[in-house]
Amino acid sequence: MSGEVGPPAKLPGRRLLLVRHATPQIEAGVPAERWHLSSRGRQEAQSLAMDLRLQLPRIWSSPEPKARETATFLALTSGAEVAVHDGLREVEFRQGLLPEAEFRRRVANYLDGDTDPDFEPYDVARQRILRCLAEVAGVEDGDIAVVSHGRILTVLASALLGRRLGGRLWSSIGMPDHAWFDLDQGVALGGFAAGL
């Protein structure tokens, strides 16, 4: 593939915070990429913001409303700007709303390495998210915070740690949830990636 992006470059003294958005309001007939936070999700995002109390100039977000709204709560505690990057969008899934058990099985199988034509190809998603991280790292001087989605964050965490983490990690990430990574050492520092 032309424009292939390799493993993330080491960034001495810098950390990356990955945040999965809070609980959305599920609307049958409305594509998931257009869902907003539920009232519960807004409370969760506010609580997460108070717990993290980030002191960063920018919070980077997926363009999807549920992620942007979560990022806005995180930004309110520090007066940060919310910057949107299309590379943080969720792994594309070309099916509508499925029964939860079927959806979870298909996502886990995809993340574990099965080919599923309804998903964005894994390598394409990996290239996209690594290119996004490189672009964001080129803008920021210090730590980086991104708000995104469970599948693409699993792909990114796998790339950061140099091994495919798969459905087991994805199914363990809550809404909302977060994890810190050391971008110099390529290790997880805590949160949903603790112990990886």
C-alpha positions, -999 to +999 in steps of 0.1 A: +000+000+000+015+034-009+018+058+020+022+029+044+026+042+080+049+022+102+049+018+140+045+051+159+077+071+163+090+074+198+082+108+214+104+113+244+087+126+275+052+125+260+021+107+269-011+099+250-045+097+267-071+076+248-107+083+258-137+063+247-168+085+245-196+082+271-229+064+266-248+075+236-285+077+230-292+048+207-316+057+179-329+029+157-329+040+121-302+066+128-266+057+118-244+052+149-220+079+136-248+105+142-258+095+178-254+120+205-248+114+242-277+103+263-285+121+296-266+094+314-237+098+290-236+136+297-234+128+334-207+102+328-186+126+307-189+153+333-177+129+360-148+117+339-138+153+332-137+160+370-117+129+376-091+136+349-089+174+352-068+177+321-045+207+317-039+206+280-044+233+253-064+210+231-086+178+233-087+160+199-119+144+190-136+122+164-161+141+143-190+119+156-213+139+180-210+114+209-172+118+209-172+156+203-197+161+232-175+139+255-145+160+245-163+192+252-169+181+288-132+172+292-122+206+277-145+226+301-124+217+332-093+234+317-106+258+291-091+236+264-100+239+227-118+209+211-101+200+178-117+175+154-097+151+133-115+128+108-089+101+114-103+095+149-137+083+135-148+048+144-139+017+123-165+017+096-192-010+099-216-012+070-245-029+088-273-013+107-282-019+143-278-056+151-288-077+182-262-070+208-248-105+210-243-107+172-227-073+171-203-081+199-194-115+183-187-099+149-166-070+163-146-094+185-139-117+155-129-087+133-105-074+159-091-109+164-082-111+127-112-125+109-121-109+076-156-094+075-166-074+044-189-052+065-160-037+084-134-012+071-103-034+065-082-036+096-050-025+079-068+005+064-081+015+099-046+010+114-030+032+087-056+059+092-053+060+130-015+060+129-014+088+103-038+107+125-016+102+156+015+114+136-004+145+125-017+154+159+017+148+175+032+172+150+008+199+163+012+193+200+043+200+221+034+180+251+009+153+261-019+144+237-055+136+245-079+120+220-116+111+223-127+084+200-144+050+198-139+015+211-129-003+179-105+023+166-090+028+200-084-010+201-066-008+168-045+021+180-036+005+213-025-026+194-003-005+172+012+014+202+020-019+220+032-038+189+007-067+192-029-073+182-050-069+213-083-079+197-118-084+209-108-091+245-095-056+250-124-041+231-150-058+252-132-046+284-134-009+274-163+009+291-183+040+282-166+062+290-132+049+297-096+060+293-060+048+292-026+065+293+004+054+271+040+064+273+049+075+237+087+071+243+087+036+259+057+023+240+040+010+272+006+014+288+006+034+320-029+027+332-066+028+327-082+003+304-048-007+291-033-014+325-014-047+326-011-050+288 
